[in-house]
């Protein structure tokens, strides 16, 4: 156990208060997992908690939550009247821990542990649900989900991450109320979806989102993957939905941007499907970029993640052309930001379809052995150099400098003099010459 949390409970008990480890840390300890953080629940009023631990700070005054040495310490409380589907209208501090656990979301998250003895206190049947492998809402599941609509997505996340099932009554309630997930804020929905993607077993997570009806509500563009056939010579695994699920299942500790890129790399396929001499998806990359940007904007993702995902979607089909690329084009490809994630998306793409990894292995080897100064050499020529040589700035500069950079990357020019001569040839006869 975390020594800070143990010490906090000891101090609280020494002053006559009840104090327990509570929630996810107890669940994870019982499952033999390393808790990511520790929470303490206590009968001590907030003012007493602050007084007993100098340097602590209130982080949720209405809910009686203080941060003590990095550990959240919360006074037992009851809640009622969730008018907006998230925040309780009434909060009352309690001395009976049973009222505190009764307000929580799932039985496996409402277990208590005496940090001194290790005794587990279970008022809601959480230990049995751990044994059964169930994510079960406490009490009436519809009431729990109406209190906070996000709990439906949390049920999916916990079931996926822990390898559990959603208890049938709880799953049925999600199916009836899944439309309420539209009322969850974009930021909270985004955070929960990203955690489903990166915390482990993302494939199972998205299967559960689909089975509960939540997928159509929060990501209808991904639900549209189902039934979209693909050419069997390239995709023997089946439709777009199956392909993406397999990729999600093969991910290992992805960044949020890579996970989103995997999820959305083929999001343009449903809208570009056509049957000619074979199944074709002409323009699916361009449409995919547009749709991915719309989804990520709707979820209020960071600009950095949006740029990375856009790059991943835009470039995921380029690996098939690397054998025909000019040296300069290939080197520009290698210097894309986060090229390691482009490689990983391509690897997952191949493993989840035709299984051929030749282009992946060749490009990975090339990326690893090519020094940064070769991928991105210092320019031999700049616009200032062209101005100094007597050329008037204009649109032609870009073409001239690009031609020089191509030649430099391909080893055809190696000096400023050679670069200026090439630029002069490109600019000759244009309005850019004085």
N, C-alpha and C positions, 0 to 999 in steps of 0.2 A: 504493500500500500504506500501511497504518497505520504511521506513523513509530515509534510505541512498540514495535510488534511487530518491526519491522526492527531497531531498536536492541537489543532483547533478544536476537535471534538473533546479532547481531554480537558482543555481549559474551560470550555462551556460546561461540561459535566461537573468539574470542580466547583463551579459557582452555582450549582443546583439546577441547571437546565438539561433537558433532553437534547441529544445531538447525535445524528447518524450520517454516515455516508448514504447517498441516495442517487437513484437514477441510473444513468448509463454506466457509471463506474462500477456499480455493484453488479449489473448485468454482465459486463465484460469480465470482471474478476471471476464470476461463477462460470463463465464460458472458457476461462483460461486465456483470455485475451488481455493485452496491455491497454488499459484505459487511456484515452487521449487527454482526459481531464477529470478532475474530481469535484463533486458538489457536496455540500453539507447542508442538511436541514436541521433546524433547531427550534425549540420552544422559546428561546430568548428573543425578546422584542428587539427591533433594529437598533434602538438607542443603546441597549445593553451590549449588543455585538460590537458596535463602534467603540463603546467605552472600554470593553475588555481587550481590544486589539488596536492599540495606537498605530496610526499610519494607515489603517484601513479606510476604504472610501465607499460611499453609497453609489451603487450603479443602477439601482432600480428602486427609488424611494417608495413608489406606490405599491410595489410588490415585496418590499422588505428584503431586498437583496443587497448585500455588501460584498466587496472584494477584499479578501484578507489574504495577503501574501500569495496572490495569484489564484486563490480558491474562492469560488462563489459560495457564500453562506446566506441561506434564505430562511427567514422565519416561517414556521408553519402557517399556511393560509388556506382559506376557501375562497372560491370565486363564483360569480353568478351574473346572468344577464349579459350575454355577449351580443350586443346589438349589431355590431359591424362585422361579425364573423371572425373576429380575432381578439379584440380587447374586452375584458370583462368590465361591466359597468360598476360592479361592486366587488371590493376585495376586503376580506376581514382576516386579521391575524388570529391564529388559533393556538391553543396549547395541546390539542389532541392531534397526534400525527396522522390518525386515520382520516381526518378531514383533509389533510394535506395530500395524501396519496390518492384520495378519491377524485381529485380534480385533474390528475395527470392523464396522459394520453393512452398509453398501452401498459398492460400488466407487467411486461418485462422491463419497463422503465420506471416502475413504481416500487421496486424492492429497496429495503433499508438494510444497512449493516452496521452493527456496533463495531467501531474501528478497534476497540480494545480487545474484545473477545472473538471477533470474527463472526458472531452470531448474526444470522439473517432473519429479519422480521418481514413477514409477507402477509399483508392484509387483503390482497386482491387476486391471489392465485398465480402470481408471476413465476414462481419456481416450477410449478407444473407446466406452465406454457413454455418455459425454457426447455424442460424435458421433452415436451411434445414437438417443439420447434414451431410454435405458433406466435404470430403477431396478433394480439387480441386487444380490442379497445376495452377500456375499463367501463363497466356499466353498460348503458345504452349506447351502441356505436353511433347511431344517428345523432344523438345529443352531443357526443364528443366531436363529431365532424362539423356539426353546425356551430359549435363553439369556436372552432378554428378550422377553416377549410383546408389549410395546409396539411393538417394531420393525415389526409388521404394520401398525399404524396409521400409523407414521412413513413406511412405504413409500407408503401412499396419499397422505399429505400432500406428500411430495416430488414424487411423480408429478403431483399436481394443480397445485402451485405452479409447477413448472418446465415444465409442459406435456409431460411425458414419459409413456411407457408403463411399466407394471411388467413386467419381463422375464418371459416365459411360465413358466419354471421357478420363478421367485420367486413369481409370482401363483398357480401351482398349489399351492405349499407353503402359502401363506396360506389357500387354499380348504380344504386338508386340516386345518389347525391353527387355523382362525378361532375355534373354540370356546374355545381357551385364552385369548382376549382377556377372558373373564369373570374371569380371575384377576388382571388388572391392577388396581391400586388405583383407586378412584374419582377421586382427584385427578389422577393421571397421564392417565387416560382423558379426563377433562374438558379438561385443558390441550391435549391433542392434538386433540380434536374442535373446540375453539374455534379453534385455529390453522388447522385445515382450513377453518373458516368465514370467517376474517378475513384470511388471508394471500394470498388471490387464487385465483380459479377454484374457488369452493366448489361450484358445480354439478358440475364434473368430479370433485371430491373425493367427493361423495355418490354419484355414479354408480359410482365405483370401490369405495366401501364396500359398495354393493349387489352389484356384480359379484363381489367376493371373498368374500361371505358375512358380512363383518364387521358390516354394518348390522343384520341380524337379531339379532346377538349383543349389540351395545352399545346400539342404539336400536331395539328391536323395535316401539315405538310409531310410529316414523317409517316403518319397513318396512311397517307396516300401511296406509300411504297408497296403496300400489300396487293398482290395480284398483278403487278406490273412485270410481265415476262421479260426475259433477257435472252440473247442468242446463246443457245446451249453450247456452242463450240468455244465460247469464251466464259460462259457462266453455267457450268453444269450443276451448280448448287441450287439454282432455281430463280425465283423472282427477286426484285430489288430488296424487299423486306428481309428475306432470308439472307441475302448477301450482307446487308448491313448488320444484321444480328450476329452473324458469324464473325465479322470484324470486331464488333463490340466485345464478343466473347474472347477474342484473342488478344485484346489490349493488355499491356502490363504497365501499371503505374503511369498512365498518360498524364500530361498537363491538361488543364481544362481546355485550352485552345485545340490541342491535338484531338482530344476526345470529341469536341464539337465538330472538328473537321472530319473525323471518321463518320460521325452521325450524318453530316450534311453534304458529304462530297458528291453524292449522287442525287441530291434533292431536286435537280432539274430533269431527271429522267421521266417521271410521270407526265410532265407537261410536253415532252418532246418525243414520246413513243410513236413510232410509225412502223408499219410492216411493208417493206419493199421486197427486194430479193432476199432479204433477211430482216430481222428486227433491227431497227436503227434508232439512235437517239441524237440525231444531228442537232448541234447547238445546246446540248444539255449542260455543258460547262458554263456558257454565258448565262443561260437561264438560271442555273444553279447558283451562280454568284449573286444574282438579283434576289432570289428567294432567300438564300442564306442571310444576306444583309437585312432583309425585311424581318426575318425571325430574330436575329441577334439584336436588332434595333428594338423590336417589340419587348424583348427580354432585358433590355437596357444593359447589355454587355459592355465591357470596357472597350475603348477605341483600339487599344493594343490587341485584345483578343479578336476583335472584328477584323483588323488588318491581317492577323495571322491566319484566321479561318478563311478569309477571302483568298489569300495566297495559296492555301492548301487546296481549296476548291478549284481555283483558276489553273493550277499547275499539275493536278493529279493525273492528267492524261498524257503529259509530255514525256514520261519515261519510255513510252513505246517508240518514241522517235529519236532516242539518243544515238542510235547507230547512224542516223542520217544527218545529225547535227554538225554544222561547222564548229571548229574548235572554239571560236569566239562565242558562239551561241551556247555551247556546252559549259564553258567557263562562267558565263553569265548565269546559267541555270544553277551551277554549283554555289554561287555567291548569294543566292536567295537567303534572306534571314531565316533562321531556324531550319536550315536544310536537313538537319538530322530528323526533324519531324516530317518533312516531305518524304524522306527515305522510309520512315516507319509507316506512314500512311500507305505508301506504295507496297511495302512488304505485306501489310495486312490485307490490302486489296487483292494481291496475287494469291496469298495463302487461302483467301476466302472465295476464290473463284477457280481459275485454271491451274493454279499451283506452280506456275513457272516463275522462277526467281532470278533468271539470267540478268535482266536489266538492273534489278535491285543490287545484285552482288557486284556487277561491274561498276555501277555508279557509287556504291559504298566504298569500294576499293579506290576508285579515282578520287573521291572526296577526301579520304583518309591520307592519301599519299601526296596530294597537291598542296603545296605551301600557300598560305594566305597571300603572300606577295605575288604569286602567280595568278591566283584567282582574281585579285583586286590590285593590280600593279599601280604604282604612282603614275599619273598621266604624263605623257611626253609633251603634250600640248594643251593649252587652255585657251579660252576665248580672249583673255588679255594678250596672249601671244599673237593671236590673229590680228587683233587691233593694232598691236605694235608693229606688225608686218604690213600694215596699211589697208587692212580689210575693214569694211563697214559692218557693224553688228547687224544681224538679221536672222531670218529663219534658216538661211543656208548654213549658218554656223553649226547648228545642231547636226545636220547631215555630215558636215566635214569632220567634226570632232568624233562622231560615231564611227565614221569610216577609219579614222586614225586609231581609235580604240580597238576596232576589230582587227586591224593589221597588227597592232601591238600584241594583242592576245594570241594571235596566230604566228607571232615571231617574224613577221614580214618587215616591220620597221623597228629599229632599236635605238634611234637617236632622235633628238629634237629636230635636227636638220632633215632627216628622212621623213619625219612626221609632218613638218611644215611643207615639204615638197608634195606629199600626198594630199594634204589639205588644199594646197594651191590648185592641184589638178581638179579636185572636187568643186572648188569655188569658181574655177575658170569659166568665163562666159556668163556668170550670174550677176545680179544687181549688187551683190555684196562686194565686188571689186571696185576700188576707187580708181 
